[in-house]
Amino acid sequence: MKAVKTTDRQAKADWEVFYNNLIASAGADRNETETGRKERIARLESDFEEWKKYYFPKYCYAPAAPFHIKASRRILNNPEWYESRVWARELAKDALCMMETLYQTLTGSKKNILLISNSFDKAVELITPYRIVLEKNERIIADYGARQMPGNWTAGDFTTTQGVSFLAVGAGQSPRGSRKEEVRPDKVIISDIDTDEDVRNEEIIDKRWKWFEKAVFPTRSVSKDFQVIWLGNLIAQDCCVKRAMEKADKVDIVNLEDGAGNSTWPEKNTVEHIQRIKDKISTAAYQAEYVNNPLSEGKVFKEITWGKAPALSKFKFLVHYGDPAPSNRTNQKNSLKAQYLVGFFDGKYYVLTGFMAHMTNAQFVDCYYAIRDYVAGKSVVYNYIENNSLQDPFYEQVFLPLFDKASKEKGIIGIIPDGRKKTDKYSRIEGRLEPLVRLGKLIFNEVERNNPHMNALEDQFILFCPQMKDPAGADAIEGAVWKIDEKINELKPDAFHFGERRPHNKRF
């Protein structure tokens, strides 16, 4: 007998855990009558959400989110369909697709399934849970009969006793032998076909996409219903998932958190869980894996200069600039807001301190008072809040009452609305700030290196690109620099003329 490899032993142990956690719990009711069983099956098949909870209780340990329910309805109600499911990690895209597909095969609407991934081994890994469920799930076996077909039951290629076939295919492999008698593939699932390494090479993406369009898609029957389901998050600006989004009947983008920083599936992923992930990986990694927002580091701003800032008393004046998020953003009450304190001294701009986070409007107002206390009267401060055409009359209706309320307890802060008509955000930020950063003339206060709001601002600069969805921090810095330059021009010696009044020669 051959010696069992350590990796094989580990694989066997992993699958035993899978059995115990996901299969053993689905025990069948041995005392149920035949009539009761048929009535129950009919009832479950009429409601997919109840069906999946009954047959997959361990998978469904958390209630489905609204986006899960809508996605399943689309798949089950549209037998001819092309969907790109761009869901972040930890949102159960593969698990839900498996349950939908098994529902379709067990109820007879789909007969020939291809599961494709970046390699054959990966495809086998993804299709194996299908095989295990059909082998071991007692509830499925009790209600739909034994599925395992002797002699046609291997890891990546198996056919059920009812003639439903499942085939794992690695990228670039020929799927032409996937036809089973008269049944051509009627559902193709493409999962995690893009890898970090592959997306760096445009030739690989081109080759893989052509392979899908020329070798995979044409395996379908022209006259029969056919589904294509892409599963994966957007890890690059050009990848197979991105190209599939351009072809799909439906593109469903769901991130780990929404624009206001709330979990999109709070029953499973709490805000605390999400924050722990954010704290442990880089912003670039988090944006790509969990927010479907791949960013290129150093595309505009190569690096940020940290240095010693002059004492506050040495600045002629300081500008405190806040970006409250324009009114057309989805959830204004808890959107990403930013405000930073910037000063100019000896030809350089210093970012002294600030705040950037998902916060309420009231918290945003409180930050103005926190920066007032930070300055503590050591310099003149001009407090600005962005209030352009997109926000007007947002400042008057929302923030002015909040400032009035706060002033009764904390004192009055003079706030100046900035109604400047702004051009394209990306071009404006790049044009004004890139030369300053490149020449080392925009300096972050080194005393604030441990300030998470300053670190978040640095990350935003390094990752700044046209695809960045919400560069609130960089936008606030651009606004502050603009106002500093405006003030400097006002205070130039030749801007004012002092001396004797010129005589008026015309007399009356």
Helices and strands as residue ranges (DSSP letters): H 6-18, I 19-23, H 34-45, H 48-55, H 66-77, E 81-87, H 93-106, E 112-117, H 120-136, H 138-144, E 148-153, E 157-160, E 165-170, G 176-178, E 187-191, G 198-200, H 202-211, I 212-216, G 217-219, E 227-231, H 240-247, E 250-254, H 271-280, H 283-290, E 305-307, G 312-314, E 318-323, G 332-334, E 336-345, E 348-358, H 361-375, E 381-386, H 394-394, I 395-399, H 400-410, E 415-418, H 425-438, E 442-445, G 446-448, H 452-462, H 472-490, G 493-495
